[in-house]
Protein backbone atom coordinates (compact mmCIF):
# COMPACT_ATOMS: atom_id res chain seq x y z
CA UNK A 1 0.00 0.00 0.00
CA UNK A 2 2.80 2.45 0.89
CA UNK A 3 6.43 2.67 -0.17
CA UNK A 4 7.55 5.85 1.57
CA UNK A 5 6.91 7.97 4.65
CA UNK A 6 7.18 11.74 4.25
CA UNK A 7 7.24 14.10 7.23
CA UNK A 8 6.90 17.83 7.51
CA UNK A 9 9.74 19.23 9.61
CA UNK A 10 8.54 22.12 11.79
CA UNK A 11 5.91 20.94 14.25
CA UNK A 12 6.25 17.27 13.26
CA UNK A 13 9.92 16.39 13.74
CA UNK A 14 11.10 19.41 15.73
CA UNK A 15 9.19 21.63 18.13
CA UNK A 16 10.17 24.77 16.26
CA UNK A 17 6.94 26.53 15.34
CA UNK A 18 6.40 27.85 18.85
CA UNK A 19 9.90 29.37 18.75
CA UNK A 20 9.46 30.93 15.32
CA UNK A 21 6.03 32.31 16.24
CA UNK A 22 7.39 33.90 19.42
CA UNK A 23 10.26 35.59 17.60
CA UNK A 24 8.04 36.77 14.75
CA UNK A 25 5.34 38.25 16.98
CA UNK A 26 7.87 40.02 19.20
CA UNK A 27 9.59 41.47 16.12
CA UNK A 28 6.26 42.75 14.81
CA UNK A 29 5.29 44.25 18.18
CA UNK A 30 8.65 46.02 18.39
CA UNK A 31 8.23 47.43 14.88
CA UNK A 32 4.53 48.31 15.17
CA UNK A 33 3.65 48.99 18.83
CA UNK A 34 -0.03 49.07 19.64
CA UNK A 35 -1.09 46.39 17.14
CA UNK A 36 -2.09 42.95 18.45
CA UNK A 37 -0.57 40.35 16.13
CA UNK A 38 -1.17 37.32 18.36
CA UNK A 39 -4.50 36.19 16.87
CA UNK A 40 -3.29 36.54 13.31
CA UNK A 41 -0.12 34.59 14.09
CA UNK A 42 -2.01 31.71 15.72
CA UNK A 43 -4.23 31.35 12.64
CA UNK A 44 -1.33 31.33 10.19
CA UNK A 45 0.82 28.36 11.12
CA UNK A 46 1.90 26.34 8.09
CA UNK A 47 2.22 29.52 6.00
CA UNK A 48 5.54 30.84 4.81
CA UNK A 49 6.51 33.94 6.78
CA UNK A 50 6.70 36.03 3.60
CA UNK A 51 3.07 35.22 2.76
CA UNK A 52 2.00 35.93 6.34
CA UNK A 53 3.70 39.34 6.32
CA UNK A 54 2.08 40.27 3.00
CA UNK A 55 -1.31 39.44 4.51
CA UNK A 56 -0.56 41.59 7.56
CA UNK A 57 0.26 44.60 5.37
CA UNK A 58 -3.18 44.34 3.78
CA UNK A 59 -5.05 43.54 6.99
CA UNK A 60 -3.54 46.28 9.16
CA UNK A 61 -2.57 48.83 6.51
CA UNK A 62 1.08 48.78 7.48
CA UNK A 63 4.29 48.96 5.44
CA UNK A 64 6.76 46.32 6.54
CA UNK A 65 10.38 47.32 5.87
CA UNK A 66 12.21 45.51 3.08
CA UNK A 67 14.80 44.09 5.48
CA UNK A 68 12.27 42.96 8.09
CA UNK A 69 11.95 39.37 6.84
CA UNK A 70 15.70 38.83 6.67
CA UNK A 71 16.08 40.16 10.21
CA UNK A 72 13.30 37.91 11.52
CA UNK A 73 14.81 34.86 9.80
CA UNK A 74 18.20 35.56 11.38
CA UNK A 75 16.62 35.97 14.80
CA UNK A 76 14.64 32.75 14.39
CA UNK A 77 17.78 30.84 13.37
CA UNK A 78 19.61 32.20 16.42
CA UNK A 79 16.81 31.17 18.78
CA UNK A 80 16.48 27.72 17.16
CA UNK A 81 20.20 27.22 17.71
CA UNK A 82 19.74 27.99 21.40
CA UNK A 83 16.57 26.10 22.25
CA UNK A 84 15.34 23.72 19.51
CA UNK A 85 14.27 20.25 20.63
CA UNK A 86 12.84 17.23 18.79
CA UNK A 87 9.19 16.37 19.15
CA UNK A 88 8.87 14.03 22.13
CA UNK A 89 9.20 10.39 21.09
CA UNK A 90 9.73 11.09 17.39
CA UNK A 91 13.01 9.25 17.01
CA UNK A 92 11.71 6.07 18.61
CA UNK A 93 8.48 6.26 16.61
CA UNK A 94 10.25 6.65 13.29
CA UNK A 95 12.57 3.81 14.20
CA UNK A 96 9.54 1.52 14.48
CA UNK A 97 8.12 2.46 11.06
CA UNK A 98 9.21 -0.04 8.36
CA UNK A 99 9.39 2.56 5.58
CA UNK A 100 12.16 4.84 4.31
CA UNK A 101 11.52 8.43 5.43
CA UNK A 102 11.92 11.82 3.78
CA UNK A 103 11.27 15.42 4.84
CA UNK A 104 9.19 17.95 2.90
CA UNK A 105 9.06 21.50 4.26
CA UNK A 106 8.13 25.06 3.38
CA UNK A 107 11.30 26.11 5.22
CA UNK A 108 14.61 26.46 3.40
CA UNK A 109 16.86 23.44 3.02
CA UNK A 110 19.60 24.97 5.16
CA UNK A 111 17.21 25.48 8.10
CA UNK A 112 15.71 22.00 7.70
CA UNK A 113 19.16 20.37 7.68
CA UNK A 114 20.26 22.43 10.70
CA UNK A 115 17.08 21.60 12.62
CA UNK A 116 17.47 17.86 12.01
CA UNK A 117 21.12 18.03 13.05
CA UNK A 118 20.33 19.90 16.28
CA UNK A 119 17.56 17.41 17.07
CA UNK A 120 19.76 14.39 16.37
CA UNK A 121 17.58 13.13 13.54
CA UNK A 122 19.81 13.55 10.48
CA UNK A 123 20.64 9.85 10.12
CA UNK A 124 16.95 8.93 9.80
CA UNK A 125 16.57 10.87 6.55
CA UNK A 126 19.99 11.16 4.93
CA UNK A 127 19.80 13.28 1.77
CA UNK A 128 16.03 12.87 1.41
CA UNK A 129 15.24 16.50 2.27
CA UNK A 130 12.99 18.66 0.10
CA UNK A 131 12.01 22.32 0.37
CA UNK A 132 9.51 24.68 -1.20
CA UNK A 133 12.50 26.73 -2.35
CA UNK A 134 13.08 23.97 -4.94
CA UNK A 135 9.71 24.50 -6.64
CA UNK A 136 7.63 27.37 -7.98
CA UNK A 137 4.84 27.31 -5.40
CA UNK A 138 4.97 26.44 -1.68
CA UNK A 139 2.38 24.52 0.32
CA UNK A 140 -0.66 24.53 0.20
CA UNK A 141 0.13 23.81 -3.46
CA UNK A 142 1.24 20.23 -4.10
CA UNK A 143 4.44 21.15 -5.97
CA UNK A 144 7.00 20.27 -3.31
CA UNK A 145 5.32 16.94 -2.55
CA UNK A 146 5.20 16.04 -6.23
CA UNK A 147 8.84 17.06 -6.57
CA UNK A 148 9.78 14.84 -3.64
CA UNK A 149 7.94 11.84 -5.06
CA UNK A 150 9.65 12.30 -8.41
CA UNK A 151 13.09 12.53 -6.83
CA UNK A 152 12.39 9.52 -4.61
CA UNK A 153 11.16 7.50 -7.58
CA UNK A 154 7.85 6.66 -5.94
CA UNK A 155 4.24 7.15 -6.99
CA UNK A 156 2.55 9.90 -4.94
CA UNK A 157 -0.34 7.55 -4.12
CA UNK A 158 2.13 5.23 -2.39
CA UNK A 159 3.32 7.91 0.04
CA UNK A 160 1.97 8.51 3.54
CA UNK A 161 2.52 12.01 4.92
CA UNK A 162 2.60 13.36 8.48
CA UNK A 163 1.66 17.04 8.72
CA UNK A 164 0.62 19.42 11.49
CA UNK A 165 -1.16 22.18 9.55
CA UNK A 166 -4.14 22.43 7.24
CA UNK A 167 -1.79 24.06 4.75
CA UNK A 168 0.44 20.99 4.71
CA UNK A 169 -2.41 18.48 4.76
CA UNK A 170 -4.01 20.20 1.77
CA UNK A 171 -0.72 20.16 -0.13
CA UNK A 172 -0.15 16.45 0.44
CA UNK A 173 -3.72 15.53 -0.45
CA UNK A 174 -3.56 17.64 -3.61
CA UNK A 175 -0.48 15.62 -4.58
CA UNK A 176 -2.53 12.42 -4.24
CA UNK A 177 -0.93 11.28 -0.98
CA UNK A 178 -2.59 9.88 2.14
CA UNK A 179 -2.12 11.93 5.30
CA UNK A 180 -1.91 11.70 9.07
CA UNK A 181 -2.35 14.85 11.15
CA UNK A 182 -0.09 15.34 14.18
CA UNK A 183 -1.46 17.75 16.78
CA UNK A 184 1.02 17.28 19.63
CA UNK A 185 3.50 20.12 19.06
CA UNK A 186 3.69 23.06 21.47
CA UNK A 187 2.28 25.60 19.01
CA UNK A 188 -0.93 23.71 18.26
CA UNK A 189 -3.92 25.53 19.80
CA UNK A 190 -6.34 23.80 22.13
CA UNK A 191 -9.23 22.24 20.25
CA UNK A 192 -7.32 22.00 16.97
CA UNK A 193 -7.96 18.26 16.65
CA UNK A 194 -11.69 18.94 16.62
CA UNK A 195 -11.21 21.66 14.02
CA UNK A 196 -9.52 19.07 11.81
CA UNK A 197 -12.29 16.54 12.42
CA UNK A 198 -14.84 19.16 11.38
CA UNK A 199 -12.87 19.53 8.14
CA UNK A 200 -13.14 15.81 7.50
CA UNK A 201 -9.73 14.72 8.78
CA UNK A 202 -10.04 11.26 10.32
CA UNK A 203 -6.44 10.17 11.00
CA UNK A 204 -5.18 12.32 13.88
CA UNK A 205 -2.50 11.52 16.44
CA UNK A 206 -1.65 13.52 19.56
CA UNK A 207 1.52 11.62 20.53
CA UNK A 208 4.29 10.27 18.33
CA UNK A 209 4.06 6.87 20.00
CA UNK A 210 0.77 6.45 18.09
CA UNK A 211 2.44 6.84 14.69
CA UNK A 212 3.83 3.30 14.15
CA UNK A 213 0.46 1.62 14.67
CA UNK A 214 -1.31 4.21 12.51
CA UNK A 215 1.08 3.49 9.66
CA UNK A 216 0.82 -0.25 10.30
CA UNK A 217 -2.93 0.08 9.77
CA UNK A 218 -2.25 1.76 6.43
CA UNK A 219 0.13 -1.00 5.43
CA UNK A 220 -2.63 -3.50 6.22
CA UNK A 221 -4.88 -1.64 3.78
CA UNK A 222 -7.19 -0.22 6.42
CA UNK A 223 -7.20 3.38 5.19
CA UNK A 224 -9.53 2.61 2.30
CA UNK A 225 -10.11 5.50 -0.06
CA UNK A 226 -9.98 8.20 2.61
CA UNK A 227 -7.04 10.49 1.97
CA UNK A 228 -6.92 11.78 5.52
N, C-alpha and C positions, 0 to 999 in steps of 0.2 A: 504493500500500500504506500509506504514512504521510503525514500532513499536518502533524504537529507533533512537535518534539523537546521533551522535558521533562527537566530536570536537577534532582536534589537539589542543595543548596548546599554544606553542610558535608561535606568529604571527597570532593566531586566537582568543584566549581568552585574552592573555597578550601581550603587545608590548615589548617583550623581545629580539627578534632576533637582533634588532639594537644595543642593549646593549652588547649582547654576541659577535657580530661581531666586535664591536669597541675594546673590551677587547682583543679578540683573535688576531686581526691584530696588535695592539700595542705591545702585547707580542712577536709576531713574529718579528716585526721590531726591538725591543730591542735586541732580541737574534741573529738576522741575519741582521745587518744594510747593506743597499745598495740594498736589494731585495724588489721589489714592490709586495706586497701580496694582494693589494686591488682588482684587477680584479679577481683573483682566488677566493677570499672570496665571492665576489658578486655572482659568478656563482655556489656557493656550498651550498646555504641555503637549509635546509631540510636534509642535511647530518649530521651524527654524527661527532663530532669533531675528534674522533680517526681516522675515515676513511679519513677525509679531511687532517689531518696531514700526514697520510701514503702516500696520493697522492702528497702532497707537497715535501716529501722526494724524490720521484721518479722524479717529474717534475723539481725541482731545484737542485738535487744532493746534498742535505743537510742531516745532521744527527741530528735529533731532540732529545734532551736529554730525558732520561727515565722518569724524574720527571716533564717534561714540561707540559704534559696534566693535571696532578694533580694540578700543580700551576695555570694553566689557569682556571680550574674549580673552584678553591677556589676564584680566583679574580672575576670570573663571578658571583658567588654566592654573594660575598660582594657587587658588584655593583648593582645586582638585588635587594638586601636588601635596598640599598639606593634610587634607582630611578625607580623601576618597577611600571608600571601603567597598568590598564586593557585597552583593545581595546575600543575605544570610542563607547558607545551605546550597548556594548555586553550584559550587565546585563538585560537591558530593552528588548532587542531583544529575548534573551533566555526565558525571562519570558512570552513572547507572543507566544512561540512555544508549542503546546499541545502534546509534546512527552517527555518521560524521557530522560535525557542527561547523557552521559559518556564522559570521556577524554581518548584519545589514543595518546601517545607521544613517540618519540625516546629518550627524556630526562629521567633521573632516576626518580623513584617515589618520592623520597624525595624532589627533586627540583620542580616537578610538584605540589605536595601538598603545598610546601612553596609559590610557585607563586600564586596559587589560593587563599591562605590565605591572602597574601599581597594585592591582587587585590579585596578582598571581594567577592569572587565567590564560596567559599567552599560549601555553603549550596545548591547550584544548582546541585551539582554532588554527594555529599555524598561520599560513599566508591567506587563509580564507576570510579576508576582511573586505567589505564593500561599503562605499560611501556615496551619498547623493551628489558629492562633488564630481563623481565619475559619469554622471548622466545629466540630461538636460533639465529634468524636472524632479524635485524632491518628493518625498511622501507628502501628501496622501496619493500622489500619482504612483503607478506601479513600476516606474522605470527602473529604480535601483534593484527591486526584487527580480525583475525580468533579466537585468544585467547579471545579477548574481547567479541565477539559474543557468544562464548561457555559459558563464565562465566556469561553473561547476560541472557542466555537462549533464545536467539533470532536467527532466521535465518539470515545469512549475507545479503541475498537479501532484507531483510526488514529493513535494516539500511541505513540511509542517513548521509553522512560524510561531514564535513566542513574542508577543508585543504587549506594551503597557498602555498605549494610547489609542483612541479612536482613529487618529491620523494614521498610525502604523497599521492597525487592523484593516482599515479601508484599503491601504496600499497593497498589503499582502493578498487580500481577497480579490482585488482588481487584477492582480497578477495570476489568479487562478489557484492560489495556495490555500490550504487549510490553516486555521489559526487557533491559538490558545491565548487567552488574555491573562496576564499576570497583574494582580492588583496589590501586591505586598510591599512595594517600595515606599519610602518615607514620604514622597511627595504626593502620593495618591490620596485624594480627598475622601473623607468619610462618606459612605453611601455610593461610591463609584461603581462597585460591583452591581448594584441594583440598576444604576443608570445603564450599564452595559446590557444587563438582562432585558431592560425595556427596549433596547435597540435590537434585540434579537440574538445577542451573543449568548451561547449556551455553555461553552467550554471556558470556565474561569477558575483560576487557582489563586489562593491567597498566600501560600507558602511553597517554596521551591521543592520541598520534600514530596509534594503532590505531583510534580512534573513527570517523573519516570512512569508512574502508573497511568497517567493521562496519555502519554505517548504509547505505552504498551497497548492501551485500548484501541488507539488508532491503528497500530500494527496488526491488531486482531481483526480489523475491518469494522469496528464498532462506531465509527464516525458517520457512516452513511453518506448522504449527499450534502449534509450540513457543512458549510464552509467554516463556521465558527460556533 
